[in-house]
Amino acid sequence: MLTLSLAGCTSFSPVYGDMSGGGLASARFNFAEPSNRLEQVILNRLRVAFPNAAGPGDPVLRVVARSTSPGAALSDAFAVGTPVNVGVQATISIVQDEQTLFTATRFTETAYQGGKLSPSNLLSAEGTREAAAESTAEALRAAILAGYRPGMVSTQPR
């Protein structure tokens, strides 16, 4: 009897589901067109994370991403190749009626072994940039989950 009465006093809610994220289950975004491959990779991941169909009155989510080349590698221990640092920095803006509702910037830095044959080197560089973009997209998704709520009023200074 005591077990049943205690069970009635507790409640569990799913971490991932319709009730998680304080209303983000209903978040809908119109995604702006990407201007480069990194933005396309990030937007593709965010489209999966926020799949609800958007209407004309819903906010626009814009991504501006670029590849960076952080300083020299910390090690040159590879006799054949050279570590090459690669970074991706991206900023998202959620805009509605020309008013910025939310903005966040995140970055990922990583490296690959360069100095290989040209085709292999080019593929390594591109693959590393795309992996960094996917990691940056996950960080941006987490920033949206933490800081954005549908229907919120701009928190940005005018």
Secondary structure per residue as TSV (DSSP state, phi and psi in degrees):
chain	resnum	aa	ss	phi	psi
A	1	M	-	360.0	-43.5
A	2	L	H	-63.9	-39.0
A	3	T	H	-62.7	-42.3
A	4	L	H	-66.5	-38.6
A	5	S	H	-70.2	-37.1
A	6	L	H	-69.3	-36.9
A	7	A	H	-63.1	-32.8
A	8	G	H	-72.5	-18.2
A	9	C	H	-88.9	-13.5
A	10	T	-	-99.9	154.5
A	11	S	-	-138.7	143.7
A	12	F	-	-122.0	140.4
A	13	S	-	-130.1	145.1
A	14	P	-	-69.6	144.1
A	15	V	S	-70.9	-41.6
A	16	Y	S	-114.6	118.1
A	17	G	S	167.1	-165.6
A	18	D	T	-65.2	-27.0
A	19	M	T	-99.9	1.0
A	20	S	G	-82.9	159.7
A	21	G	G	77.6	12.9
A	22	G	G	59.3	41.8
A	23	G	T	102.6	1.7
A	24	L	G	-72.6	-10.2
A	25	A	G	-63.7	-24.5
A	26	S	G	-99.5	5.1
A	27	A	-	-65.6	129.9
A	28	R	-	-130.8	135.3
A	29	F	-	-131.0	142.3
A	30	N	E	-89.7	121.9
A	31	F	E	-91.3	125.6
A	32	A	-	-68.9	154.6
A	33	E	-	-68.9	139.6
A	34	P	-	-75.4	153.4
A	35	S	S	-109.3	-5.2
A	36	N	S	-153.5	174.2
A	37	R	H	-64.4	-39.1
A	38	L	H	-62.7	-42.9
A	39	E	H	-63.4	-37.2
A	40	Q	H	-63.9	-43.5
A	41	V	H	-62.2	-44.2
A	42	I	H	-66.2	-46.1
A	43	L	H	-63.6	-37.8
A	44	N	H	-60.3	-42.0
A	45	R	H	-67.2	-40.3
A	46	L	H	-69.8	-31.3
A	47	R	H	-63.9	-36.2
A	48	V	H	-70.3	-39.1
A	49	A	H	-71.1	-31.3
A	50	F	S	-126.6	77.6
A	51	P	-	-84.0	-6.1
A	52	N	S	-63.4	137.8
A	53	A	-	-67.4	133.1
A	54	A	-	-97.3	149.7
A	55	G	-	-103.2	176.1
A	56	P	T	-64.6	-22.2
A	57	G	T	-90.9	-1.7
A	58	D	S	-81.9	156.0
A	59	P	-	-66.8	159.3
A	60	V	E	-100.9	131.6
A	61	L	E	-103.3	118.9
A	62	R	E	-112.6	144.3
A	63	V	E	-125.7	133.6
A	64	V	E	-121.3	116.7
A	65	A	E	-128.6	148.8
A	66	R	E	-147.8	155.2
A	67	S	E	-92.8	139.1
A	68	T	E	-119.9	162.2
A	69	S	-	-122.6	90.9
A	70	P	-	-59.6	171.7
A	71	G	S	-53.5	-177.2
A	72	A	-	-59.6	154.8
A	73	A	-	-64.5	153.9
A	74	L	S	-76.4	-16.5
A	75	S	-	-140.4	147.0
A	76	D	-	-125.4	40.5
A	77	A	-	-70.8	-18.5
A	78	F	-	-79.0	121.0
A	79	A	S	-71.4	-32.0
A	80	V	S	-90.5	-41.1
A	81	G	-	-118.9	175.0
A	82	T	E	-126.4	131.1
A	83	P	E	-64.6	133.0
A	84	V	E	-118.7	121.6
A	85	N	E	-81.3	140.6
A	86	V	E	-135.8	140.0
A	87	G	E	-134.4	154.0
A	88	V	E	-129.7	127.0
A	89	Q	E	-120.0	134.0
A	90	A	E	-139.5	145.7
A	91	T	E	-123.9	130.6
A	92	I	E	-106.6	147.8
A	93	S	E	-133.9	132.6
A	94	I	E	-107.2	114.9
A	95	V	E	-122.3	138.0
A	96	Q	E	-141.3	128.9
A	97	D	T	52.5	45.9
A	98	E	T	61.1	19.6
A	99	Q	E	-119.6	126.5
A	100	T	E	-77.7	118.5
A	101	L	E	-88.6	-33.5
A	102	F	E	-157.3	142.6
A	103	T	E	-144.8	146.7
A	104	A	E	-153.4	146.9
A	105	T	E	-125.1	134.5
A	106	R	E	-139.7	159.7
A	107	F	E	-146.3	160.1
A	108	T	E	-136.1	135.8
A	109	E	E	-121.2	138.8
A	110	T	E	-151.6	-173.1
A	111	A	E	-150.2	161.0
A	112	Y	E	-139.1	165.4
A	113	Q	E	-87.7	111.0
A	114	G	E	-94.6	-173.6
A	115	G	S	82.9	16.9
A	116	K	S	-92.4	-173.3
A	117	L	-	-59.3	147.8
A	118	S	H	-52.3	-50.2
A	119	P	H	-62.3	-41.1
A	120	S	H	-65.5	-39.4
A	121	N	H	-64.8	-42.9
A	122	L	H	-64.4	-42.3
A	123	L	H	-67.1	-37.8
A	124	S	H	-63.3	-43.5
A	125	A	H	-63.8	-45.5
A	126	E	H	-66.1	-43.7
A	127	G	H	-62.9	-38.5
A	128	T	H	-68.0	-41.8
A	129	R	H	-62.1	-42.3
A	130	E	H	-67.6	-38.4
A	131	A	H	-64.0	-40.2
A	132	A	H	-66.0	-37.2
A	133	A	H	-65.0	-40.1
A	134	E	H	-63.7	-40.9
A	135	S	H	-64.8	-40.8
A	136	T	H	-65.2	-38.6
A	137	A	H	-60.7	-40.6
A	138	E	H	-64.3	-39.7
A	139	A	H	-66.4	-38.1
A	140	L	H	-68.2	-38.6
A	141	R	H	-60.3	-43.7
A	142	A	H	-64.6	-37.6
A	143	A	H	-64.6	-40.1
A	144	I	H	-64.8	-45.7
A	145	L	H	-60.5	-35.5
A	146	A	H	-80.1	-32.1
A	147	G	H	-119.4	-13.8
A	148	Y	-	-108.2	139.7
A	149	R	-	-131.4	132.9
A	150	P	T	-55.5	136.9
A	151	G	T	84.4	4.3
A	152	M	-	-71.5	155.6
A	153	V	-	-93.5	151.2
A	154	S	-	-52.3	134.9
A	155	T	-	-106.7	3.3
A	156	Q	S	-86.6	143.8
A	157	P	-	-66.0	146.6
A	158	R	-	-86.6	360.0
